[in-house]
């Protein structure tokens, strides 16, 4: 599983892979801070699977997922980034990958070799695309086969980052929440409503999610423009500047 094929990464995509395009920038340093804070928040549990989600659409979860995956991989960890947003996938576009086969294909027993859906993109980073849009995404993501896939992936790799759908419009992320070791909630200032964020957190808690913290996206305070702040239960915060979908 997860054999390399020598494919090069494509960095010109809708989501800005700041950690690749600007590796020495202040923005990349801020992503490193977020990564460190997540690690601190997960000190009481071995973090092998991390889900990134949001309350609603357009809050920046995919940008956070992609850049965190790159940064973890740059630190020497073997990382698999999984596009589990089977309804509105973006990660294949970001990395310039085909999406004829992917997570949905594997979960629906439409392929024999999981390697066909997993692509080496740069260094230690692998990407699993979403695959074709299925008629039953919640059923697939909540299945025993999804649990088995995550368990198998963590035997081969150091970390699996799951880019999950928004919580409130669909039940997909609630079904995934108790299958992963930790969850980070992305919240976009000026887009997310307080009531929606509270509802999202309550939904995650009901699903027995281990909520590590939140990334506050697109904050403007006069000195910074459009940055992210990470707020964890035990870790303080860091800033990550970028624009998102």
N, C-alpha and C positions, 0 to 999 in steps of 0.2 A: 504493500500500500504506500502511496505517496512517493512514487519514483520521480526523479527529476527528468525533464525533457529538454532542458536548455533554452526555454523560451524567455525572451527579453520583455521587460515591462514597458508599457506605454503610459507616459505620464501626462499626456495632453488629453484631458477628459473633463467632464462637467464638474466633478468634485476635485478640488485642488489638493493634490498630495504634497502638502507643504513639507512634510518630513523627508521627501525625496527631492523636490524641486528647489528647496531652500534649506539644506541640511545644517547650515551654520547660523540660521536666522534666530531672532528672539522668539519667533513663533514656534519653531521646532523645540527650543529650550522649554517653552511652556508646555508642550505636549509631553516632554520628558517628566515635567513636574506632575502632570496629571497621572502619568503612568506610575510614578513613585507613590503618589497619594493613594491610588487604587491598591497598590501592593501593601501599603500600611494598613488600609482598611480591611484587608483580607488576611491579616497576620494570624488570626485564630483558625484559618482554614487553608489548606493547600489549594491555591487558585489554579485550576486546570481548564475550566470552562467559564467564559465571561459573556454575558448577554448585554448588548447595548440597545436600548429602546427609547421611546418618547411617549408622551401622552397622545399627541396628535401628529398629523402629517406636517412636513416642512420645518421640523425643529432642529435638524442637523445631525441626526443619529448616524447616518451613513458616513458623513465626513469624519465624525469622531471614531467610528469603527475602523475605517480604512487607515487613518493616520496613527491610531494606537497600534494597530496590527503591524504597520511598518516599523514603528519605533521599538516595539517589543522584539521584532525580528532583528533589527539592527544591533540590539544588545546581545545577540547570540542565541536567543531562544528559537526553537523550531515552532513556527506559528501557522495555524490554519485559520483563515478568515472565511466564514460561511455566510453566504447570502440566504438568510431564512425568510426574507420578505418575499414570499412567493406570489404576492399580489401586485407589488410595485417594485421590482428589483432594479438596482442601479449599479451594483458592484462590477458586473461584467463590462459595463460601459466604461467605468472608471479605469479598469485595468486593461481595456482593449481586448477582451476575451470573447470567444463565441459562447453562445448560451443554448445550444441545441440539446445538450444534456447537462444535468445538474442535480441539485438536491432533490427536487421533485421527482426526477426520473428514478433515482435510487430508492426513494421511499415508496414509490409506486411499483417497484419491482419491474421497471422497464429497461434495466441495464444489468449486465452480469458483472462488470468490473467497475468498482467505485473510482479507480484511477482515471477513468475516462471523463470524470466530472471535476477532477482536481488538477489545478495548474500551478506549476512553480513559476513565480513571477519575478522575485528578486531575492538573492541571498537565501535566508532561511524562511522566507514567506511563501506559503501556498494559498491559493484561493479556490474555493468551491462555489461555483456559480449557482444560481437559483434553479435553473432549468426552465422548461416550458411552464406557463401558468396552468395549474391544475384546477379541476372543478371543486376539489375538497381540501384546500390548504390546511385548515385547522385540524382536520382528521389526520392528515399526514404528519404534521408537526407534533401532534399529541400522541403519536403511535409509539408502540414498543420499539419499532425499528429505528425511530429517531433516537431513543434512549440508547439503543445498542450501537448506533453509529457514533454518538458522542463518546461512549465508553471505549470503543475501538480506537477512535482518533486520539484519545488521550494516552493510549498505550504506545502510540507511535510518535507523538509530538508533545511538546512542552505546554502549549496553550492553544485552546480553540476559542476564537472570538466570534460570536454569533450576532450578526446584524439582523435584528428582529423587527417585525412590523410594529407600528404604533399600538398602544395598549387599548385605547378607548374605542376606536372604530370597529375592531375585530377581536376575537378571543385568542388569536394565535399565540401572542406573547405570554398570556396567562397560562397556556398549556405548556409552554417552554420553560416557564420560570422555575419550576421545581426540578428541572432536568439539568440545570447549570449550577455552578458553585457560587456565582455572584452576578448581580445585575447593576448596571449603571443607567440612570435615567437622564436623558438629555432634555433640557428645558430652554426654550427660546424666548428671550425677553421681547415683549411686544406682540408675541404670537400666542404663547401659552397663557391660558387663564388660570387663576389660582384654584378655582374650583375643579378644573380639569386635571391639574397636577395632583391635587388632593385625591381625586377619584382614581387616578392612575396609581398612586402610591397604595391606596387602600386595596385596589385590585391585585397588585403585586403581593401585598401582605396576605390576602386571602388565598393566594396561590402558593403560599409558603416560600416566597422568594427571599433570598439573602440580598437585601438592597445595600450596596456598598457606598453609594453616594449619588450625587447629581452633578452634571455639567451644565452650568448656566451659560447659554449661548447668546452671542450678539449683544453683549452688554456694552453700554456707552456711558463713560463717566467723565468725559472731558479730556482726560489724558490718554485713554485707550479708545480705539474705535473698532467695534465688532469683534470682541474677544470672548473667549470662554473662561469661566471660572469653575474649578472642581470643588465640590463641597462634600466631604466624606464624614462619616460618623467619628473617625478617630484620626483624621489626617490633615486638617486645614484645607488649603486650596492652592490652585495654580492657575495660570492663564494661558489660553491658546487662541491666537488670532487667526481667523479665516472666515471666508464666506461659504455659504452652503446652499443646497437646493431649496 
